[in-house]
Amino acid sequence: MRILILGAGKMGSFFTDVLSFQHETAVFDINPHQLRFVYNTYRFTTLEEIKEFEPELVINAVTVKYTLDAFRQVLPVLPKNCILSDIASVKNGLKKFYEESGFRYVSTHPMFGPTFASLNNLSSESAIIISESDHLGKVFFKDLYSSMRLNIFEYTFEGHDDTVAYSLSIPFVSTFVFAAIMKHQEAPGTTFKKHMAIAKGLLGEDDYLLQEILFNPRTPSQVEKIRTELKKLLDIISTKDGEGMKNYLAKIRENIK
């Protein structure tokens, strides 16, 4: 299959590496310097090259801020039978765009990233495939993600947004709060160092991505849960309620089983 990947960043390069040995791949990036880091693939910087390549599948891996712009840029030179796809963690506006584009589409979300995941062993990681997607597109990504040993789940666009609001916004906000109140430690403990590593990795992500995940309309209700639990814990600590602490620890240990 002829596959065009938009964006030669971390995830674009990752998908190129994975796909280039079994498919004819090309990477398009408006920044030619980014293309220095991709191999075993065509490197495109113009729309004319894309038109001549005639891709059968486009994987949009650009920064989430420019996902829709990247699609709109290449649509005029794509064959009508081409399948559009994205791997965005934020799906805002994508459903409407796809439905109005006139192209078949498949939307997925690999629930991992180069910051924390071991890309050589993804068996403990997951991927979401949007159920409204084209059947053949879903088959392609199910086969691809299965070959990576990912755990695959199928959600609607709405179900995906619910999942992201829970699974990303809660750890993101918790990490932000940790980073906001922390101070330098000469002799940090193990737990502190682990939290610090998470904070540094998360804050190394694109600002717009972090913003869009937290601006998900479903995020405020999840953040409110954090505030509620902090109030409960503060009350226990302030009153030195030993029995209350015992019960609280039992409850949260049950949650993480």
N, C-alpha and C positions, 0 to 999 in steps of 0.2 A: 504494500500500500504506500502511496505517496503522501507523506505527512509533513505539514508545515507547522512549525512551532514559532509562536510569536513571543519574542523576548528571550534574551540570552543570559538572564540572571540565574540565581541559584536553582530555582525549580525548572526553568526552561532548559538549563544545561543538564540537569538530572534526567529529565524526560528524554532529551536528545541521546544521552548515554545509554539509557535503557532501550530505546526504540531503534537506534541507528544500525544495529547489527542484524535486524530482521526486516526492516522496512527501508524504503528510500526516503530519507529525511532531509529537511531544509530548515534553517533557522533564520528568521527575519528580525533584525533589530536596527533601529534608526541610529544607534550609536555603534559605529564599526569597531570601536575599541573593545566592546563587550564580546564580539565574535572571536577574539583571540583565544577565548577559553573553551571553545567548542571544537570537537574533532569528529572525523568520520561522517561528515555531513556537509551539505551545501550551505554556504553562508550568503544570505541575501541582504541587500541594503536598499533595493529599489522595488517598486510595484511591478515593473515590467518583468523582472526575474520571477516573481511569484506567478504572474500570468502565464509565462512560458512553462513553469513547473507543473501547472494544473493539479494542485493538491486535491486529494480525495477526502482528507481530514485536516482540519485546522485545530491546533491546541493552543489556546490563548493563555500564556503564562506570564504576561506582563504584570507590573505592579497594579494592585487592585484599583488604584486611582485612575488608571488609564485603560482598564479592561474594555469598556464600551468604545472609547476612542480608537483603540487598536482594531477592534472589529470593523468599525465604520470605515477606517482607512483602507482595509484590504477587501471589503465586500465587492467593490466594483470589478476586481480582477479575478474573482473566484469563479470556478465552474458552478453551474446551478445545482449539480448533483453532489457538491462538496458538503460534508457534514461539519458544522461548527461545534466547537467544544471549549469549555473553560474548566479551570481547576481552582477557581476563586473561593476563598474562605468567606467572602461576603457576596451574597447573590442579589444585592439591591439593584433593581432595574433590569436584571438579566432576563427574567421570565417574559416581561413585556417586550424587550428587545428581540428575543428569539421569535416570539409569536408574530412579530411584525416584519421580521427579516425576509421571510419567504424561503429560508434554508432549513433543512433538517438540523437538529442540534442534540447534543448530549452534554449535560452539566454534571460535574463531579467535584468532590472535595477530598483530596488526600488529607487525612487528619494528622499530618505530621509535617515537619519542615526540617531543613538542614541545620537549624540552630541546635535542636536537642536530639533528634532521632538519629539512630545509627542506620545510615542508608544501605549498609551491607547486610543488615538483619532487621527486617520490618515485620516479623511475625507477630509482634505484640502491638502493632499499629493498625489503624483502621482507615477505611475510605468510605465515603458516602457517594452513591449514585442517585441522581434525581429521577424519580419515577416517571415524570412527564416526558422524559427524553425519548428520542428515536430508538426503536428496537435494536437496529443494527449497531448504533452507537453504544448502546448499553452493553451489547454482547462484546464489542471490542474492549471496552474498559473493564468489564468483568474478567475477561481473559487476561488482560494486562495486569490488573491488580491481584488476580489469583496467582499469576506467575511471580509476583513480588511477595507472595504469602501474606498479603494484607487481609484483615477481617473486613468483609464487604457488607454494607448495609444500604438499603434502598429507602429513601425518604422523599416526600414531596418537597417542593420549594419551601412551603410553609413549615413543614416538619424539620427541614434542615435549619431554618432560621431559629426555631425553638431550641434545637440541639446546640447550635453555636452560642446562643445567648447563655445557655447553662454551662456548657463544657469549656468555653473560652473566657467569657466575661468574668466568671467567678474567680478563676485563678489569676486572670489579668489584674483585676481590681485588688485582690489580696496582695499580689506582688507589688503593685504600685504603692499601696499603703505601707508595706514593709520598707520600700525604698525611700518613701517620703519622710519617714521618721528615723531611719537608721543613722548611725554615726560611725566613724572609723574605729575599728577595734585593733589594738596592738596584738592581742592574742585571742582571735575569734575561735569559738567552739565549732564543732563539726556541723551542727544544725545551722548555725549562722552562715558558715561558709557555703553550705548547700543552697540556702536561700539566696545568698549573694550571687552565686553562679546562675541561678534561675533568673534573678533580676537583671543581671548583665546581658544574658542571652535575650530575654524578652525586650529589653530596651534597645537592643541592637536591631530590632525589626523596624520596618518602614512606619513612620509616624502616621501616615494616612490609613494604613491597615489597622493599626491599633485604634485609631479614632473611629473608623467605620464599624469595627466589631463592637466597641463600647456604645456607639450611637444606634445600634440595633434597637428598634422600638421595644423589644422584649427584655432588654438589658436592665432597665431601672428596677423592675420587680425582683430580679435576681440580686441586684446590689442591695435592695431593701432587706432581703433575707440576711445578708452579711451584717447590716446594721442591727437587726433584731437579735442575732446571735451574739454580737459583741456586747450589747446591753445586758443580756442574760449572764454572760461570762463576767462582765464587770461587776454586776451585782453580787455574784458568788464570791469574787475576789475581795471586793470591798467589805463584805460582811464576814469574811473568813468562814464561809459555810462549808465545813468539811463534808457533810453528808450530801449537800448539793453538788459539790465538786465530784464526789464519787459517782453520783448518778449521771452527771454531765459527761464524764469520761466514759462511762459505760455506754451511753447513748451514741457518742461519736465513734467509739470503737466498733459498735454494731454497724454504723454507716459505712465503714471502710473495709468490712469483711469481704 
